[in-house]
C-alpha cells in the first residue's frame, strides 16, 4: 500500500506517502473563523520530496487556505471570506454577507492498493444559516514515481426555491478578478513563479481569463533547494449548460503579488443554477518535485488521460 491515512475525528484527515514518510496533505474540516467563511481545505500540501506548495492564512488574505472549493459571489452572499467586492465602492466589510460550507458526514474514508478516497457530504449556507445547497464531494489520491495526483469531484445541488447565481468580482464589475470555485494559494516563495499552458506562459503574456484544458505553476522553494510544479486540469465535462448557455472554465492566475490559481466557473458571466439543479465539477491536481516545462506536463497528461 503506497498511501496511508490518519483520521482525527471532527478535525482532519492526513494522507502520508509510506515509502518516503512525507505527509502529502491534511484535509481540515473543522470550522474556523466566521469572518473567513468557514469551509474545509487542504493544507499543508507537499510534494513527495516534502516541498511545501500551499500557504495558510497569509497576512494579505487571511481567508486563503491551501486548496479549497469556495464561492466569492453567490446570490449576494460571500462564501469566500473577508471583504466583499461592491462595484463603485471596492472591497467592503459586510459581515452580514459572509456564509459557510459545513461538513455533514463522510460516506467513505479509505486507503487501499489503488489509493485514498475521501467522500464527504456538505451543506452551503448564507449568513442567516438557512440551507442553500447540498454538496457531495469526492477526493481521490494516487501516487507514482516522481509525483502524486488529487482528483476532486463536487456535485452541488440547489436547495433553494429560487436560482443560485454564482458570480465573481469580475461579474460584479472588477476587471481581471474572476475568481471563484476551486482555488489554490501558493506559498510566499512561489511569488513570481512560472505559470503556463500548452499555448503560452506568463513570461510571454497575461494568462488571466484565458481558456485552456490545463494550467501549470512552477516555483522555487524557500528553506530548501529545488522547485516544485503543480498542474491543474479541469475535466472535459465541466462546461455547464444552464440558463445563460455553457460556462467553460476560464483561468484565474496570478504570479504577483502572490501565487494563485483557480479554474473559475463564473469568470466573465454569472452561472445560474435552477432550483433542484446540480452543478457537477471535476478537477485534477498533479503535484511534482522539480521545475516541469510544457513538454514534461504534456507527456505526463498523455500517460494519464481522463
MOPECOR-V232666 format. One record per helix or strand of 2 or more residues. SS is the DSSP state (helix for helix, strand for strand). FROM is the first residue (numbers start at 1). LEN is the number of residues. If there is no record, write none. Layout:
ss={SS:SS}
from={FROM:FROM}
len={LEN:LEN}
//
This chain:
ss={strand:strand:strand:helix:strand:strand:strand:strand:strand:strand:strand:strand:helix:strand:strand:strand:strand:strand:strand:helix:strand:strand:strand:strand:helix:strand:strand:strand:strand:strand:strand:helix}
from={3:12:22:34:41:56:61:67:73:77:84:90:95:100:115:131:147:164:181:188:194:200:214:227:236:240:245:250:260:271:278:294}
len={6:6:7:3:6:3:5:4:2:2:3:3:3:13:11:14:12:4:5:3:4:2:7:8:3:3:3:5:5:3:12:10}
//
